[in-house]
Amino acid sequence: MDYIEIIGLSAAFFTTIANIPQAVKVIRTREVKSLSAPTYSMLFLGMVIWVIYGAIRNDLPIILANSIAGSLCGIILIMKLLCQDEPHNSEKI
């Protein structure tokens, strides 16, 4: 494994796990008011395109990282679309 591959794998690792805290928070609290649906839509689409690119180039780190990150981003986007009208814990009487 050369240093370029290590740099790529490190970048893939951090950009993938960066989505975990937000996904966990959204799933637990259903608080999505402050999240941007257009932003998460573009992120999700970008990650899908990265997976396609990785498949064409036969680049497993790109495929894996963006599949996982895209799944987490997709969960956040779905929660944003489904939960935006739900009352939140602080708003319940």
Backbone as XML, in Angstrom:
<?xml version="1.0"?>
<chain id="A" units="angstrom">
  <residue number="1" name="MET">
    <atom name="N" x="0.861" y="-1.172" z="0.000"/>
    <atom name="CA" x="0.000" y="0.000" z="0.000"/>
    <atom name="C" x="0.912" y="1.242" z="0.000"/>
  </residue>
  <residue number="2" name="ASP">
    <atom name="N" x="0.723" y="2.102" z="-0.991"/>
    <atom name="CA" x="1.550" y="3.304" z="-1.063"/>
    <atom name="C" x="0.871" y="4.482" z="-0.357"/>
  </residue>
  <residue number="3" name="TYR">
    <atom name="N" x="1.612" y="5.577" z="-0.221"/>
    <atom name="CA" x="1.097" y="6.718" z="0.537"/>
    <atom name="C" x="-0.131" y="7.353" z="-0.126"/>
  </residue>
  <residue number="4" name="ILE">
    <atom name="N" x="-0.238" y="7.285" z="-1.439"/>
    <atom name="CA" x="-1.411" y="7.852" z="-2.124"/>
    <atom name="C" x="-2.661" y="7.065" z="-1.754"/>
  </residue>
  <residue number="5" name="GLU">
    <atom name="N" x="-2.544" y="5.754" z="-1.694"/>
    <atom name="CA" x="-3.683" y="4.919" z="-1.307"/>
    <atom name="C" x="-4.056" y="5.162" z="0.153"/>
  </residue>
  <residue number="6" name="ILE">
    <atom name="N" x="-3.086" y="5.342" z="1.003"/>
    <atom name="CA" x="-3.343" y="5.640" z="2.417"/>
    <atom name="C" x="-4.073" y="6.975" z="2.559"/>
  </residue>
  <residue number="7" name="ILE">
    <atom name="N" x="-3.659" y="7.974" z="1.796"/>
    <atom name="CA" x="-4.348" y="9.270" z="1.819"/>
    <atom name="C" x="-5.802" y="9.100" z="1.371"/>
  </residue>
  <residue number="8" name="GLY">
    <atom name="N" x="-6.021" y="8.362" z="0.282"/>
    <atom name="CA" x="-7.380" y="8.135" z="-0.219"/>
    <atom name="C" x="-8.246" y="7.385" z="0.772"/>
  </residue>
  <residue number="9" name="LEU">
    <atom name="N" x="-7.703" y="6.353" z="1.379"/>
    <atom name="CA" x="-8.462" y="5.585" z="2.365"/>
    <atom name="C" x="-8.762" y="6.424" z="3.610"/>
  </residue>
  <residue number="10" name="SER">
    <atom name="N" x="-7.814" y="7.266" z="4.012"/>
    <atom name="CA" x="-8.043" y="8.147" z="5.161"/>
    <atom name="C" x="-9.167" y="9.138" z="4.862"/>
  </residue>
  <residue number="11" name="ALA">
    <atom name="N" x="-9.132" y="9.728" z="3.687"/>
    <atom name="CA" x="-10.194" y="10.661" z="3.291"/>
    <atom name="C" x="-11.540" y="9.942" z="3.241"/>
  </residue>
  <residue number="12" name="ALA">
    <atom name="N" x="-11.573" y="8.756" z="2.679"/>
    <atom name="CA" x="-12.811" y="7.975" z="2.599"/>
    <atom name="C" x="-13.341" y="7.659" z="3.993"/>
  </residue>
  <residue number="13" name="PHE">
    <atom name="N" x="-12.456" y="7.287" z="4.899"/>
    <atom name="CA" x="-12.856" y="6.962" z="6.260"/>
    <atom name="C" x="-13.509" y="8.162" z="6.941"/>
  </residue>
  <residue number="14" name="PHE">
    <atom name="N" x="-12.846" y="9.310" z="6.912"/>
    <atom name="CA" x="-13.370" y="10.477" z="7.621"/>
    <atom name="C" x="-14.638" y="11.040" z="6.989"/>
  </residue>
  <residue number="15" name="THR">
    <atom name="N" x="-14.715" y="11.070" z="5.665"/>
    <atom name="CA" x="-15.933" y="11.590" z="5.044"/>
    <atom name="C" x="-17.107" y="10.631" z="5.231"/>
  </residue>
  <residue number="16" name="THR">
    <atom name="N" x="-16.819" y="9.375" z="5.413"/>
    <atom name="CA" x="-17.885" y="8.398" z="5.659"/>
    <atom name="C" x="-18.399" y="8.506" z="7.088"/>
  </residue>
  <residue number="17" name="ILE">
    <atom name="N" x="-17.502" y="8.497" z="8.065"/>
    <atom name="CA" x="-17.955" y="8.528" z="9.461"/>
    <atom name="C" x="-18.504" y="9.892" z="9.860"/>
  </residue>
  <residue number="18" name="ALA">
    <atom name="N" x="-18.199" y="10.934" z="9.087"/>
    <atom name="CA" x="-18.703" y="12.271" z="9.411"/>
    <atom name="C" x="-20.231" y="12.322" z="9.385"/>
  </residue>
  <residue number="19" name="ASN">
    <atom name="N" x="-20.859" y="11.424" z="8.657"/>
    <atom name="CA" x="-22.318" y="11.407" z="8.559"/>
    <atom name="C" x="-22.993" y="10.685" z="9.723"/>
  </residue>
  <residue number="20" name="ILE">
    <atom name="N" x="-22.251" y="9.902" z="10.461"/>
    <atom name="CA" x="-22.849" y="9.086" z="11.524"/>
    <atom name="C" x="-23.472" y="9.930" z="12.637"/>
  </residue>
  <residue number="21" name="PRO">
    <atom name="N" x="-22.781" y="10.929" z="13.204"/>
    <atom name="CA" x="-23.412" y="11.685" z="14.295"/>
    <atom name="C" x="-24.728" y="12.356" z="13.894"/>
  </residue>
  <residue number="22" name="GLN">
    <atom name="N" x="-24.778" y="12.927" z="12.691"/>
    <atom name="CA" x="-26.011" y="13.589" z="12.266"/>
    <atom name="C" x="-27.130" y="12.575" z="12.060"/>
  </residue>
  <residue number="23" name="ALA">
    <atom name="N" x="-26.815" y="11.438" z="11.452"/>
    <atom name="CA" x="-27.829" y="10.408" z="11.231"/>
    <atom name="C" x="-28.374" y="9.885" z="12.559"/>
  </residue>
  <residue number="24" name="VAL">
    <atom name="N" x="-27.501" y="9.623" z="13.514"/>
    <atom name="CA" x="-27.934" y="9.136" z="14.827"/>
    <atom name="C" x="-28.820" y="10.174" z="15.517"/>
  </residue>
  <residue number="25" name="LYS">
    <atom name="N" x="-28.403" y="11.431" z="15.474"/>
    <atom name="CA" x="-29.185" y="12.492" z="16.113"/>
    <atom name="C" x="-30.570" y="12.615" z="15.483"/>
  </residue>
  <residue number="26" name="VAL">
    <atom name="N" x="-30.633" y="12.583" z="14.170"/>
    <atom name="CA" x="-31.916" y="12.717" z="13.474"/>
    <atom name="C" x="-32.822" y="11.526" z="13.780"/>
  </residue>
  <residue number="27" name="ILE">
    <atom name="N" x="-32.266" y="10.337" z="13.797"/>
    <atom name="CA" x="-33.068" y="9.141" z="14.080"/>
    <atom name="C" x="-33.601" y="9.184" z="15.511"/>
  </residue>
  <residue number="28" name="ARG">
    <atom name="N" x="-32.758" y="9.578" z="16.466"/>
    <atom name="CA" x="-33.174" y="9.606" z="17.876"/>
    <atom name="C" x="-34.181" y="10.714" z="18.177"/>
  </residue>
  <residue number="29" name="THR">
    <atom name="N" x="-33.906" y="11.914" z="17.657"/>
    <atom name="CA" x="-34.716" y="13.068" z="18.055"/>
    <atom name="C" x="-35.812" y="13.431" z="17.055"/>
  </residue>
  <residue number="30" name="ARG">
    <atom name="N" x="-35.664" y="12.984" z="15.824"/>
    <atom name="CA" x="-36.561" y="13.368" z="14.721"/>
    <atom name="C" x="-36.574" y="14.885" z="14.508"/>
  </residue>
  <residue number="31" name="GLU">
    <atom name="N" x="-35.566" y="15.556" z="15.009"/>
    <atom name="CA" x="-35.422" y="17.006" z="14.849"/>
    <atom name="C" x="-34.730" y="17.277" z="13.512"/>
  </residue>
  <residue number="32" name="VAL">
    <atom name="N" x="-35.483" y="17.802" z="12.558"/>
    <atom name="CA" x="-34.952" y="18.029" z="11.217"/>
    <atom name="C" x="-35.173" y="19.459" z="10.722"/>
  </residue>
  <residue number="33" name="LYS">
    <atom name="N" x="-35.755" y="20.289" z="11.566"/>
    <atom name="CA" x="-36.114" y="21.639" z="11.147"/>
    <atom name="C" x="-34.915" y="22.417" z="10.610"/>
  </residue>
  <residue number="34" name="SER">
    <atom name="N" x="-33.770" y="22.282" z="11.232"/>
    <atom name="CA" x="-32.603" y="23.067" z="10.837"/>
    <atom name="C" x="-31.829" y="22.459" z="9.666"/>
  </residue>
  <residue number="35" name="LEU">
    <atom name="N" x="-32.226" y="21.274" z="9.205"/>
    <atom name="CA" x="-31.515" y="20.631" z="8.105"/>
    <atom name="C" x="-32.073" y="21.089" z="6.762"/>
  </residue>
  <residue number="36" name="SER">
    <atom name="N" x="-31.220" y="21.176" z="5.782"/>
    <atom name="CA" x="-31.601" y="21.628" z="4.449"/>
    <atom name="C" x="-31.852" y="20.431" z="3.529"/>
  </residue>
  <residue number="37" name="ALA">
    <atom name="N" x="-33.092" y="20.289" z="3.077"/>
    <atom name="CA" x="-33.423" y="19.210" z="2.135"/>
    <atom name="C" x="-32.654" y="19.355" z="0.821"/>
  </residue>
  <residue number="38" name="PRO">
    <atom name="N" x="-32.531" y="20.560" z="0.246"/>
    <atom name="CA" x="-31.741" y="20.675" z="-0.987"/>
    <atom name="C" x="-30.277" y="20.269" z="-0.798"/>
  </residue>
  <residue number="39" name="THR">
    <atom name="N" x="-29.697" y="20.626" z="0.347"/>
    <atom name="CA" x="-28.308" y="20.246" z="0.602"/>
    <atom name="C" x="-28.165" y="18.732" z="0.674"/>
  </residue>
  <residue number="40" name="TYR">
    <atom name="N" x="-29.025" y="18.078" z="1.448"/>
    <atom name="CA" x="-28.927" y="16.623" z="1.564"/>
    <atom name="C" x="-29.304" y="15.919" z="0.271"/>
  </residue>
  <residue number="41" name="SER">
    <atom name="N" x="-30.166" y="16.512" z="-0.537"/>
    <atom name="CA" x="-30.488" y="15.945" z="-1.852"/>
    <atom name="C" x="-29.260" y="15.974" z="-2.761"/>
  </residue>
  <residue number="42" name="MET">
    <atom name="N" x="-28.566" y="17.117" z="-2.766"/>
    <atom name="CA" x="-27.361" y="17.235" z="-3.598"/>
    <atom name="C" x="-26.242" y="16.330" z="-3.096"/>
  </residue>
  <residue number="43" name="LEU">
    <atom name="N" x="-26.077" y="16.244" z="-1.774"/>
    <atom name="CA" x="-25.067" y="15.335" z="-1.221"/>
    <atom name="C" x="-25.365" y="13.893" z="-1.601"/>
  </residue>
  <residue number="44" name="PHE">
    <atom name="N" x="-26.628" y="13.491" z="-1.451"/>
    <atom name="CA" x="-27.014" y="12.123" z="-1.783"/>
    <atom name="C" x="-26.751" y="11.835" z="-3.263"/>
  </residue>
  <residue number="45" name="LEU">
    <atom name="N" x="-27.184" y="12.737" z="-4.138"/>
    <atom name="CA" x="-26.963" y="12.550" z="-5.571"/>
    <atom name="C" x="-25.475" y="12.486" z="-5.894"/>
  </residue>
  <residue number="46" name="GLY">
    <atom name="N" x="-24.696" y="13.365" z="-5.281"/>
    <atom name="CA" x="-23.250" y="13.341" z="-5.498"/>
    <atom name="C" x="-22.622" y="12.022" z="-5.085"/>
  </residue>
  <residue number="47" name="MET">
    <atom name="N" x="-23.075" y="11.479" z="-3.972"/>
    <atom name="CA" x="-22.522" y="10.206" z="-3.500"/>
    <atom name="C" x="-22.934" y="9.054" z="-4.412"/>
  </residue>
  <residue number="48" name="VAL">
    <atom name="N" x="-24.153" y="9.092" z="-4.925"/>
    <atom name="CA" x="-24.580" y="8.074" z="-5.890"/>
    <atom name="C" x="-23.692" y="8.140" z="-7.136"/>
  </residue>
  <residue number="49" name="ILE">
    <atom name="N" x="-23.420" y="9.354" z="-7.606"/>
    <atom name="CA" x="-22.554" y="9.509" z="-8.777"/>
    <atom name="C" x="-21.135" y="9.028" z="-8.475"/>
  </residue>
  <residue number="50" name="TRP">
    <atom name="N" x="-20.638" y="9.279" z="-7.255"/>
    <atom name="CA" x="-19.327" y="8.771" z="-6.868"/>
    <atom name="C" x="-19.297" y="7.241" z="-6.890"/>
  </residue>
  <residue number="51" name="VAL">
    <atom name="N" x="-20.378" y="6.605" z="-6.454"/>
    <atom name="CA" x="-20.438" y="5.137" z="-6.492"/>
    <atom name="C" x="-20.370" y="4.654" z="-7.939"/>
  </residue>
  <residue number="52" name="ILE">
    <atom name="N" x="-21.106" y="5.315" z="-8.819"/>
    <atom name="CA" x="-21.076" y="4.952" z="-10.240"/>
    <atom name="C" x="-19.664" y="5.133" z="-10.799"/>
  </residue>
  <residue number="53" name="TYR">
    <atom name="N" x="-19.052" y="6.261" z="-10.483"/>
    <atom name="CA" x="-17.681" y="6.533" z="-10.919"/>
    <atom name="C" x="-16.726" y="5.458" z="-10.397"/>
  </residue>
  <residue number="54" name="GLY">
    <atom name="N" x="-16.850" y="5.126" z="-9.107"/>
    <atom name="CA" x="-15.998" y="4.091" z="-8.524"/>
    <atom name="C" x="-16.202" y="2.742" z="-9.188"/>
  </residue>
  <residue number="55" name="ALA">
    <atom name="N" x="-17.437" y="2.427" z="-9.549"/>
    <atom name="CA" x="-17.722" y="1.155" z="-10.220"/>
    <atom name="C" x="-17.082" y="1.133" z="-11.606"/>
  </residue>
  <residue number="56" name="ILE">
    <atom name="N" x="-17.183" y="2.244" z="-12.324"/>
    <atom name="CA" x="-16.573" y="2.324" z="-13.654"/>
    <atom name="C" x="-15.059" y="2.170" z="-13.562"/>
  </residue>
  <residue number="57" name="ARG">
    <atom name="N" x="-14.463" y="2.780" z="-12.547"/>
    <atom name="CA" x="-13.003" y="2.720" z="-12.366"/>
    <atom name="C" x="-12.560" y="1.488" z="-11.582"/>
  </residue>
  <residue number="58" name="ASN">
    <atom name="N" x="-13.535" y="0.701" z="-11.121"/>
    <atom name="CA" x="-13.246" y="-0.481" z="-10.314"/>
    <atom name="C" x="-12.412" y="-0.102" z="-9.084"/>
  </residue>
  <residue number="59" name="ASP">
    <atom name="N" x="-12.868" y="0.942" z="-8.381"/>
    <atom name="CA" x="-12.158" y="1.491" z="-7.226"/>
    <atom name="C" x="-12.975" y="1.206" z="-5.967"/>
  </residue>
  <residue number="60" name="LEU">
    <atom name="N" x="-12.622" y="0.122" z="-5.289"/>
    <atom name="CA" x="-13.394" y="-0.343" z="-4.140"/>
    <atom name="C" x="-13.487" y="0.684" z="-3.016"/>
  </residue>
  <residue number="61" name="PRO">
    <atom name="N" x="-12.417" y="1.409" z="-2.640"/>
    <atom name="CA" x="-12.567" y="2.410" z="-1.572"/>
    <atom name="C" x="-13.604" y="3.484" z="-1.902"/>
  </residue>
  <residue number="62" name="ILE">
    <atom name="N" x="-13.641" y="3.949" z="-3.140"/>
    <atom name="CA" x="-14.631" y="4.951" z="-3.534"/>
    <atom name="C" x="-16.031" y="4.364" z="-3.470"/>
  </residue>
  <residue number="63" name="ILE">
    <atom name="N" x="-16.175" y="3.143" z="-3.939"/>
    <atom name="CA" x="-17.491" y="2.490" z="-3.922"/>
    <atom name="C" x="-17.976" y="2.306" z="-2.489"/>
  </residue>
  <residue number="64" name="LEU">
    <atom name="N" x="-17.124" y="1.741" z="-1.636"/>
    <atom name="CA" x="-17.522" y="1.463" z="-0.254"/>
    <atom name="C" x="-17.810" y="2.732" z="0.540"/>
  </residue>
  <residue number="65" name="ALA">
    <atom name="N" x="-16.891" y="3.686" z="0.474"/>
    <atom name="CA" x="-17.052" y="4.913" z="1.256"/>
    <atom name="C" x="-18.319" y="5.651" z="0.853"/>
  </residue>
  <residue number="66" name="ASN">
    <atom name="N" x="-18.551" y="5.786" z="-0.429"/>
    <atom name="CA" x="-19.706" y="6.547" z="-0.877"/>
    <atom name="C" x="-21.004" y="5.763" z="-0.760"/>
  </residue>
  <residue number="67" name="SER">
    <atom name="N" x="-20.943" y="4.449" z="-0.786"/>
    <atom name="CA" x="-22.148" y="3.644" z="-0.537"/>
    <atom name="C" x="-22.608" y="3.819" z="0.914"/>
  </residue>
  <residue number="68" name="ILE">
    <atom name="N" x="-21.662" y="3.745" z="1.832"/>
    <atom name="CA" x="-21.999" y="3.898" z="3.256"/>
    <atom name="C" x="-22.441" y="5.330" z="3.552"/>
  </residue>
  <residue number="69" name="ALA">
    <atom name="N" x="-21.635" y="6.308" z="3.109"/>
    <atom name="CA" x="-21.975" y="7.712" z="3.351"/>
    <atom name="C" x="-23.288" y="8.073" z="2.655"/>
  </residue>
  <residue number="70" name="GLY">
    <atom name="N" x="-23.503" y="7.558" z="1.454"/>
    <atom name="CA" x="-24.745" y="7.821" z="0.737"/>
    <atom name="C" x="-25.953" y="7.227" z="1.439"/>
  </residue>
  <residue number="71" name="SER">
    <atom name="N" x="-25.779" y="6.051" z="2.023"/>
    <atom name="CA" x="-26.873" y="5.440" z="2.782"/>
    <atom name="C" x="-27.233" y="6.292" z="3.994"/>
  </residue>
  <residue number="72" name="LEU">
    <atom name="N" x="-26.221" y="6.747" z="4.721"/>
    <atom name="CA" x="-26.467" y="7.607" z="5.882"/>
    <atom name="C" x="-27.112" y="8.925" z="5.457"/>
  </residue>
  <residue number="73" name="CYS">
    <atom name="N" x="-26.609" y="9.500" z="4.383"/>
    <atom name="CA" x="-27.167" y="10.751" z="3.873"/>
    <atom name="C" x="-28.608" y="10.532" z="3.411"/>
  </residue>
  <residue number="74" name="GLY">
    <atom name="N" x="-28.867" y="9.389" z="2.788"/>
    <atom name="CA" x="-30.225" y="9.059" z="2.353"/>
    <atom name="C" x="-31.178" y="8.924" z="3.532"/>
  </residue>
  <residue number="75" name="ILE">
    <atom name="N" x="-30.706" y="8.324" z="4.615"/>
    <atom name="CA" x="-31.526" y="8.203" z="5.828"/>
    <atom name="C" x="-31.877" y="9.591" z="6.354"/>
  </residue>
  <residue number="76" name="ILE">
    <atom name="N" x="-30.874" y="10.464" z="6.410"/>
    <atom name="CA" x="-31.110" y="11.826" z="6.895"/>
    <atom name="C" x="-32.112" y="12.542" z="5.988"/>
  </residue>
  <residue number="77" name="LEU">
    <atom name="N" x="-31.955" y="12.393" z="4.686"/>
    <atom name="CA" x="-32.862" y="13.039" z="3.737"/>
    <atom name="C" x="-34.285" y="12.505" z="3.883"/>
  </residue>
  <residue number="78" name="ILE">
    <atom name="N" x="-34.432" y="11.209" z="4.005"/>
    <atom name="CA" x="-35.772" y="10.616" z="4.184"/>
    <atom name="C" x="-36.402" y="11.116" z="5.478"/>
  </residue>
  <residue number="79" name="MET">
    <atom name="N" x="-35.618" y="11.149" z="6.545"/>
    <atom name="CA" x="-36.138" y="11.659" z="7.818"/>
    <atom name="C" x="-36.552" y="13.123" z="7.678"/>
  </residue>
  <residue number="80" name="LYS">
    <atom name="N" x="-35.762" y="13.908" z="6.946"/>
    <atom name="CA" x="-36.103" y="15.318" z="6.734"/>
    <atom name="C" x="-37.442" y="15.428" z="6.014"/>
  </residue>
  <residue number="81" name="LEU">
    <atom name="N" x="-37.633" y="14.613" z="4.996"/>
    <atom name="CA" x="-38.866" y="14.688" z="4.209"/>
    <atom name="C" x="-40.073" y="14.144" z="4.976"/>
  </residue>
  <residue number="82" name="LEU">
    <atom name="N" x="-39.866" y="13.131" z="5.817"/>
    <atom name="CA" x="-40.985" y="12.504" z="6.534"/>
    <atom name="C" x="-41.318" y="13.177" z="7.856"/>
  </residue>
  <residue number="83" name="CYS">
    <atom name="N" x="-40.336" y="13.764" z="8.527"/>
    <atom name="CA" x="-40.542" y="14.256" z="9.890"/>
    <atom name="C" x="-40.663" y="15.766" z="9.990"/>
  </residue>
  <residue number="84" name="GLN">
    <atom name="N" x="-40.629" y="16.477" z="8.899"/>
    <atom name="CA" x="-40.619" y="17.941" z="9.010"/>
    <atom name="C" x="-41.912" y="18.501" z="9.563"/>
  </residue>
  <residue number="85" name="ASP">
    <atom name="N" x="-43.012" y="17.761" z="9.473"/>
    <atom name="CA" x="-44.274" y="18.262" z="9.992"/>
    <atom name="C" x="-44.610" y="17.726" z="11.381"/>
  </residue>
  <residue number="86" name="GLU">
    <atom name="N" x="-43.780" y="16.796" z="11.898"/>
    <atom name="CA" x="-44.032" y="16.225" z="13.220"/>
    <atom name="C" x="-43.727" y="17.245" z="14.305"/>
  </residue>
  <residue number="87" name="PRO">
    <atom name="N" x="-44.542" y="17.297" z="15.340"/>
    <atom name="CA" x="-44.170" y="18.138" z="16.485"/>
    <atom name="C" x="-42.960" y="17.537" z="17.189"/>
  </residue>
  <residue number="88" name="HIS">
    <atom name="N" x="-42.118" y="18.383" z="17.733"/>
    <atom name="CA" x="-40.912" y="17.921" z="18.411"/>
    <atom name="C" x="-41.176" y="17.855" z="19.901"/>
  </residue>
  <residue number="89" name="ASN">
    <atom name="N" x="-40.290" y="17.167" z="20.607"/>
    <atom name="CA" x="-40.455" y="16.973" z="22.040"/>
    <atom name="C" x="-40.682" y="18.290" z="22.778"/>
  </residue>
  <residue number="90" name="SER">
    <atom name="N" x="-39.967" y="19.330" z="22.406"/>
    <atom name="CA" x="-40.091" y="20.597" z="23.112"/>
    <atom name="C" x="-41.423" y="21.300" z="22.793"/>
  </residue>
  <residue number="91" name="GLU">
    <atom name="N" x="-42.074" y="20.890" z="21.711"/>
    <atom name="CA" x="-43.330" y="21.513" z="21.324"/>
    <atom name="C" x="-44.556" y="20.761" z="21.833"/>
  </residue>
  <residue number="92" name="LYS">
    <atom name="N" x="-44.359" y="19.554" z="22.350"/>
    <atom name="CA" x="-45.481" y="18.758" z="22.841"/>
    <atom name="C" x="-45.968" y="19.297" z="24.163"/>
  </residue>
  <residue number="93" name="ILE">
    <atom name="N" x="-47.264" y="19.246" z="24.363"/>
    <atom name="CA" x="-47.859" y="19.750" z="25.612"/>
    <atom name="C" x="-48.006" y="18.618" z="26.594"/>
  </residue>
</chain>
